[in-house]
Amino acid sequence: MSIDGGPFEPVGTVTSITRRLSNGQHTVEVRAYDNAGHESVTDSSFTVDASAGVFPGLFQAIPLYFPALGLGLLLVSYAFLLRRRRRREEKDQEEREQDEFESDFGSDL
């Protein structure tokens, strides 16, 4: 493997290599040999833009189930709050009805 025209370095059967590269256009050349000794070289160009910030890389590392879990917790919390509110309203309604009954008929019953 050669980066930006540098010397080829052997990488063996490794399929993933990490390098720190400066911003800008880069070219990687890969040279491979088969068992018969035939050589094949291919290259690929790409652009590095590290000025975009750290967050995109951070978010790419978060497994997809974390946002789903967060959304699920948010929905459960919302449902709990609605249920609590409904119970409070029902209790207030019962108290109002009891007060009306007592004011109409007195508390002598």
N, C-alpha and C positions, 0 to 999 in steps of 0.2 A: 504494500500500500504506500502511495506517495501523496503527500498533501502539498498543493501549490508548487509543483515542480521539484519538490525536495527529493532526497534519496529514498529509494524504496526500502521499507522495513518489513521484515517477515512478521506475519501475524498468525500463521498456522491455520487452524480450523476455527478460529474465533469468528463469531458472526456479528459481534457488536463491540465497537471501540469508542471510547470517549476521549475527546481532545478539547482543550480550551483554545478557541480561535478568536481572533480580533474581528471587529465589525467589518463587513465588506464581502466582496465576491471571493469565493474559494473554489478550487477544483481538486477533486480526489481521483486518483488513478488506482485501479486495482489490477494486479497481475496475478494470473492463476496458471497452474500447470496441471495437466492430467497425468495419468499413470504412464502414458506413452511418451511423456516429455513435451507434448505440444503446449505452446504458450498462447494465452489469450489476455489481451489488455482492454479494459474499458474505463471510461471516465464519466464523471458526473460533476456538474457545477451547482452551487447553491450560494445563497446570501445569508450571512449572519447579521442579525440586528439585535444586539443585546441592550440597546437603549430603550426598548419597549417596556422594560421593567421586569420585576421578579414575579409579579402576580400571575401572568399566563402560565408560566412553568409550574407555579405552586398549584394552580387550579387543575392543571393537567394531571398532577400527581394524586389528586383526591379521587378516591373510588366513587363511582356513580351512585352507590347506595347511600352515601352520606347525605347528599341533597334530598334523596327520596325519604330517608329517615327523618331529616329535619322537617320536611313538608308534612309527613305523617304526624309528628309530634305537634306541629302547629295546628293541624286539623283536629286532633284529639283535644288539645287545650281549648280551642274554639267551641267544640261541642260541649265540653265540661262547663264552660262559662255560660253558654246558652241554657243548659239544663239548670244550673244554679240560679240564673236570672228568672227562669220560668217558675221554679219552686218558690222563690221569694215573692213573685207576683201572685201566685196561688195563695200563699200564706197571707199576704196583705189583703187579698180579696175575701178570704174567710174571716179575717178580723173585722173588715168593714161590714160584712153581712151579719156577723155576731153583734156588732155595735148597733146596727140598724134594728135588729130584732129586739135587743134589749131596750132601745129607745122607744120602739113601738109598743112593746108589751111589758116593759119593766123587767127588772131582774128578780121579781117575786116568784117566778115559775119554778 
